Amino acid sequence: MGELTQAQFDEAVRRGDRDLAIKPRARAARYDRSTGQVVIDLVSGATFSFPATLGQGLEKATAEQLEAVEIAGAGFGLHWEELDADLTVEGLLAGRFGSARYMAQRFGSNWDSEAAE
């Protein structure tokens, strides 16, 4: 593997700064037992929630497992260690609750992955 040039490094920093400024990120996340929803508080001040049963890897999880949600990657993702499950905040906000294969299996072959981009 080659050396990283200063220009490549500088460009990566610019992309990272841009992503931090414009992409949706979680400030906090929790599982609400009373509603069965995963609730995400975004750094923008907005709140988003979805039924845990929709998330890939979360479908059969216990409440205790779902409560162990962690924020990953500067808020860009959610992670459940015991479940080995990861979801992106950006994807969730776009209606993607898992991989394209999962979405097609779960919601039918008519599910349009390009429309959710």
Buried (B, 14 or more C-beta within 10 A) or exposed (E): EEEEEEEEEEEEEEEEEEBEEEBBBBBEBBBBEEEBBBBBBBBEEEEBBBEBBBBBBBBEBEEEBBBBBEBBBEBBBBBBEEBEBBBBBBBBBEEBBBEEEBBBEEBEEEBEEEEEE
